[in-house]
Amino acid sequence: MTLTTKAKLLPRQIAICHSGTISYRESESTATAMPVVCLHGIGGDDTSFADQMGSPFVEGLGDRRVIAWNIPGYAQSSPMENMDFASLAARVTELMDTLKIKEAYLVGQSIGGMIAQEIAIQTPDRVAGLGLIATVPAFGGPDETFKTKFLKARLDPLNAGTKMAELAQEAISEIMGPHASPRARKMAVDAMALIDPVAYRQVLNCLVTFNRRADQHLLTMPCCLIAGDLDENSPVRVMNKMAERLPNAIFHIVKNAGHLVNNEQPELVNALLRDFFDQVI
């Protein structure tokens, strides 16, 4: 089904946690099934998982409580003075504690998938299963040159005075596949345009430090990996190799999708995740 009608977003909520506020959106379900916590990518926010929460046009992730957070510094989430993956993982579990969620499925896209891996390695008892979308076990390779070029390409425009709204137009067109709906494309651009550039810089610098390549064997919980066949940031070959190294993983390739797989092909991604959740005991 093609999304051509504008669906009303669920209201943004604020959790008052020990380390500050965390903003999030939550589905309207009151079901007692295992909840799902969704973690967005570097250019997104809680609206990146709007279709996973369900709407009149897309079936969501089943009759489950679905929560999508905003990374520190994004939307109304309190910023961090110093950001690393350990502290990001701790913030997510702090949100879970505040919302009285002992254990959940974690669904992360891009850097959100990296945070999900970090949580699962640090506190595996909090994770029933992982949905890893367009993500990798480590950023780049051992050569620091790629990381340096990556940061330069993204920070130089900001240093030159380019606004986030301008960056969003270019960045989203590069990472989204050509078959994404106009609605999905607009929502992605709108989300990135509203990011605080200070927070965006901080998350970028954190992103390039991720390396859990040697720790994949610790992800023993069920994992569902989903890659877009047109994604050049988290290529199919990399995610396939990742799936092969995980002890308990299934791998899916979504055709005609770029990096924002769950936004571009929400019906298919949601169906894959629902089937995965139903199989996890």
Helices and strands as residue ranges (DSSP letters): E 12-17, E 20-26, E 36-39, G 46-52, E 66-69, H 85-98, E 104-109, H 111-122, G 124-126, E 127-133, H 144-159, H 164-175, H 182-193, H 197-207, G 213-218, E 223-228, H 236-245, E 249-254, H 261-264, H 266-279
